[in-house]
Amino acid sequence: MVKDGYDILVSHPTKTRLIAESRVKGVMVDARVLAELIRLDALPPSLPDEDIASIREVVSGEHSWLERGVG
């Protein structure tokens, strides 16, 4: 989808308190709340930035080597 020009936004549901604590549930209600949070640039991110992601990748690679007894 990114290659087609769409922006992908991911938010952790429990961190998106407006939806998580809402008494009224439903796909349309949640979609409207998400749209408003995105419009206000107030959607709490769920994905780490590139620096953190690359550090996690290195650490997870080292962990898999250790599990296999290499290194």
C-alpha positions as CSV (number, residue, x, y, z in Angstrom):
1,M,0.0,0.0,0.0
2,V,2.9,2.4,0.7
3,K,4.2,1.9,-2.8
4,D,0.8,3.0,-4.1
5,G,1.1,6.2,-2.2
6,Y,-1.0,5.4,0.9
7,D,0.2,6.5,4.4
8,I,0.0,3.6,6.9
9,L,-0.6,4.6,10.5
10,V,-0.6,2.1,13.3
11,S,-1.7,2.8,16.8
12,H,-1.8,0.5,19.8
13,P,-5.5,0.2,20.9
14,T,-4.9,0.5,24.6
15,K,-2.8,3.7,24.0
16,T,-5.6,5.1,21.9
17,R,-7.6,5.9,25.1
18,L,-10.4,7.8,23.3
19,I,-11.4,4.5,21.6
20,A,-10.4,2.1,24.4
21,E,-12.5,4.0,27.0
22,S,-15.4,4.8,24.8
23,R,-18.8,3.5,26.0
24,V,-20.2,3.5,22.4
25,K,-18.6,0.8,20.3
26,G,-18.7,0.2,16.6
27,V,-16.6,0.3,13.6
28,M,-18.0,3.6,12.3
29,V,-17.6,5.3,15.7
30,D,-14.0,4.0,16.0
31,A,-13.2,5.1,12.4
32,R,-14.5,8.6,13.1
33,V,-12.5,8.9,16.2
34,L,-9.4,7.6,14.5
35,A,-9.9,10.1,11.6
36,E,-10.2,12.9,14.0
37,L,-7.1,11.9,15.9
38,I,-5.2,11.7,12.7
39,R,-6.5,15.1,11.6
40,L,-5.3,16.6,14.9
41,D,-1.9,14.7,14.6
42,A,-2.8,13.2,18.0
43,L,-2.7,9.5,17.2
44,P,-0.2,7.7,19.6
45,P,2.3,5.8,17.5
46,S,2.7,2.0,17.9
47,L,5.7,1.5,15.6
48,P,9.2,2.4,16.7
49,D,11.2,5.0,14.8
50,E,13.8,3.7,12.4
51,D,16.7,4.0,14.9
52,I,14.9,1.9,17.5
53,A,13.7,-0.6,14.9
54,S,17.3,-1.2,13.6
55,I,18.6,-1.6,17.1
56,R,15.9,-4.2,17.8
57,E,16.8,-6.0,14.6
58,V,20.5,-6.3,15.6
59,V,19.6,-7.4,19.1
60,S,17.1,-10.0,17.9
61,G,19.7,-11.3,15.4
62,E,22.3,-11.7,18.2
63,H,19.7,-13.5,20.3
64,S,19.0,-16.0,17.6
65,W,22.7,-16.7,17.2
66,L,23.0,-17.3,20.9
67,E,20.0,-19.7,20.9
68,R,21.7,-21.8,18.2
69,G,24.9,-21.9,20.3
70,V,26.9,-19.8,17.7
71,G,29.2,-17.1,18.9
